[in-house]
């Protein structure tokens, strides 16, 4: 994941007017060409998931990755980075069904 996928540019974690920073070329290219097509989302799953596990849509296409997972009374809450416009019903690579609860940022036509 590049910084923009985790919203570092919007949260003040990275500034494009400063000097050098880690991954400068890739991050700057994504910033100036608008190449970021994924962002963070809160996903609920029926059981615990592993960090790094793939997120799949109903067709079996890879649409994201689990970044972090925490226990919840009815399963787990997961921070994931997923493709913009992805369906709300997803499953993990291990077959656990998930539901997108909130997408933290999604590109729109006005930006």
WOKAQUI-V886165 format. One record per pair of residues at least 4 apart in sequence whose ideal C-beta (glycine too) atoms are under 6 Angstrom apart, sorted by the first residue. I is the first residue (numbers start at 1). J is the second residue. Records with the same first field share a line. If there is no record, write none. Layout:
I=J ; J
This chain:
1=5 ; 6 ; 81
2=26 ; 27 ; 30
3=8 ; 14 ; 27
4=9 ; 30 ; 36
5=36 ; 38 ; 81
7=11 ; 105
8=13 ; 14
9=14
16=31
20=24
23=27
24=28
29=33
30=35 ; 36
37=83 ; 84
38=81 ; 83
39=105
40=81 ; 104
41=80 ; 82 ; 100 ; 103
42=101 ; 102
43=78 ; 80 ; 98 ; 100
44=99 ; 101
45=49 ; 75 ; 76 ; 78 ; 96 ; 98
46=75 ; 96 ; 97
47=75 ; 96
48=69 ; 76
49=53 ; 66 ; 69 ; 76 ; 78 ; 92
51=66 ; 68
53=66 ; 92 ; 93
54=62 ; 93
55=63 ; 64 ; 80 ; 82 ; 90
56=60 ; 62 ; 91
57=61 ; 63 ; 87 ; 90
63=82 ; 83 ; 86
64=80 ; 81 ; 82
65=81
66=78 ; 80
67=79
68=79
69=76 ; 78
70=77
71=76
72=76 ; 77
82=86
84=106 ; 107
88=100
90=98
91=97
92=96
